[in-house]
Amino acid sequence: MLLLDLQDLFLEVSGDYGYLFAFSVLLLCGVGLPLPEEVTLIGSGLLLYKGEVEFFPIVLVCSTAILLGDSVPFWLGKKYGMNALQIPWVARIVHPERFSRLRRRFDEHGNWATFACRFFAGIRIPGYFLAGTMDMRYSRFILLDGLGILISVPASIFLGKIFGGSIDSLKERVADMHLILAFLALSLVLVLILRHRRQPRGMQAPHPAPGTLEETMASHTRTEEQDEKQDAEQEAAGTAEFGLSQEPLSERETKSARRSAVE
């Protein structure tokens, strides 16, 4: 898993140069490296968890690198003003489309807007550049930015240390879970195989013998023919009986008619 391999990846990249690696990456973040500072700070916490670095030295190294990196956009704004945006790479990292909103924040909150930029990754560089264009003193900028660094850097590194312990614990749990799932899958396969072998053949669904369907249909046809023949015989017998009873009645009617005529 990518999340679980983050610790090993950072340790492999940093190698034996944890301090130098953290310093270089954080310094490059100040000049537009598209990587949040928190990634390197948490990675430094992972190094701290592994015992590759010490807490106070790594905090000092990361804080110095961030202060130097933040000073780059500040001095660009202070020395060149908005003319610096004519340089393509400056315009690309400063994001001038965010200036209108940031200027309102600076007008409303003053120096505290510079302090707040430390805690929002997307507006750090534009905010520091804008602070330079507003002719803020560098000593005040370092003070405000330093206060934010004093809070964010130790907290992020300590969070990385906690995260390192959680990763190791999670790796052990995932490994145990893989063993449990493999055991359950194997058990299920064995149960299915044994059940299939022990199933009696008589329990299988019976298949109709050849010709059974044809014999059933022929028998049903013969029964219908017999019923029709029996009905025909009964009808013929009833008709004959009705004819015999009608003949005497006809003779009596004839005789009666003759008597009536004679009289």
C-alpha positions, 0 to 999 in steps of 0.5 A, a space after each residue: 500500500 502506498 500509505 504504508 510505504 511512505 516511511 520506507 520511501 522517505 528513508 530511502 530517498 534521504 539516505 544518510 543525509 537526513 538533515 541536508 535533504 530536509 534543508 534542501 527540499 524546504 529551501 526549494 519550496 520557497 522558490 516554487 517547488 510544487 511540494 507542500 512543506 508539510 510533506 518534508 516536515 512529516 518525513 523528518 518526523 519519520 526520520 526522528 521516529 527511526 532515530 536517524 535525526 534528533 528533535 531539536 537539530 532537525 527543528 532548527 534545520 527545517 526552520 532555517 530552511 523555511 525562513 530562507 525560502 520565505 525570504 525569496 518571494 519577500 525580497 522579490 516583491 520588496 526590490 522589484 515590486 509588481 515589475 517582478 511579475 514580468 519574469 515568467 517563473 515569478 508570475 508562475 509561482 506567485 499567482 497574481 490572480 490571488 492578489 486582490 483577495 490577499 490585499 483585502 486581508 492585509 488591509 483588514 488585518 495588517 501584519 497578522 495576515 503575514 502571520 496567517 499565511 504560514 498556515 495556508 499552503 496555497 497563499 504563502 508565496 503570494 502573501 510573502 511577495 505582496 508583503 514585500 511590495 507593501 514595503 514591510 520591514 524585513 525584521 518585522 517579516 522575519 518576526 511574524 513568519 518566525 512565530 508561525 514557524 515556531 508553531 508549525 514546524 515542531 508540531 508537524 515533525 512531532 506528528 510525523 513521529 507519531 505517524 511513524 509509530 502508527 505505520 509500523 503498527 498498521 503494517 503488523 495488523 495488515 500482515 496479520 490480517 493477510 494471514 487470517 484471510 488466507 487461512 479462511 480462504 483455504 479452509 473454505 476451499 477444503 470444506 467445499 471439496 470434502 462436501 462435494 466428495 461426500 455427497 451421495 450419488 442418489 442425492 443428485 437430481 434424477 434425470 428422466 429416462 429416455 422415452 419417459 416423456 413420449 410414453 406419458 404423452 401416448 398414455 394420455 392420448 389413449 385415455 382421451 380416446 377411450 373417454 371419447 369412445 365411451 361418451 359416444 357409446 352412451 350417447 348412441 344408447 340414449 338415442 336408441 332408447 329415446 326412439 323406442 319410446 317414441 314409436 308406441 306413442 306415435 301408434 297411440 296417437 294414430 289410433 286416437 286420431 282414427 277414432 275421432 274421425 269415425 265418431 
